[in-house]
Amino acid sequence: MVFIDTHTHLYTEEFNNDRKEIILSAIGQGLSQFYLPAIDSSTTQAMLDTKNMFPDRIFLMAGLHPCSVKENFKEELKHVESFMEQHDFKGIGETGLDFYWDTTYVKEQKESLHRHIEWAIHFKKPLILHTRNSTRETINIVKPYISQGLTGIFHCFSGTAEDAAEVVDMGFFLGIGGVITFKNSGLDKVISKIDLSHIVLETDSPYLAPVPYRGKRNQSGYIPLIAQKLAEVSEVELEEVARITTSNALNIYKSSLS
Ligand SMILES: [Zn+2]
């Protein structure tokens, strides 16, 4: 079985002491590729260094995380532009809206999201969306651009069944991670109605570890635990989940298995 972690922050300091071992152990669990969403200029170098450890398996994105949108966000957006000029990238993000941690910069978050949408359309890359407490609002912003070929992933999808149906209808994918294993998250019921052809797997490491590691450091090697839960929810074999979600991930990132 081959899996892909479509959203993992393997470059953060939580992995400074054992990054290589963690990646090797994930590979041992069947993980074939790892997609690294950007946060901001403070993590760019660590992201590049991590890519260099396994250049055939690790792929980068260009973007500014909504939680890093502050007074200086225009400078940060310039940094993203210069990154795109100098490096290969497979996606735009993560971007989006976060109304959970801090709503001081909502206006700026929206402006930043619009810039990312323009980049995604221009470069024909998938848009990786972070939508904490903001699924509805993000759908409303993104929807008018679908006709221009915009597609991507609602990473860590946490909306309602209605939201999920609308995201699928827009041709976007639902990024499903550890939350689906959480008791009472309700996500399992929402996802049980969604065809696997619209779903990709992600860990969002080091955050949101699946049960039985909930609350601990997450890692890409836990993807099979998420896939197993998805198999139960969707009433299919684990192999089927691996096959379909891997193919979805390759399609969205325009990648192939080497
Ligand atoms: Zn993330």
Residues whose N, C-alpha, C, O or C-beta is under 5 A from the ligand:
A	BS01	ZN	P37 D204
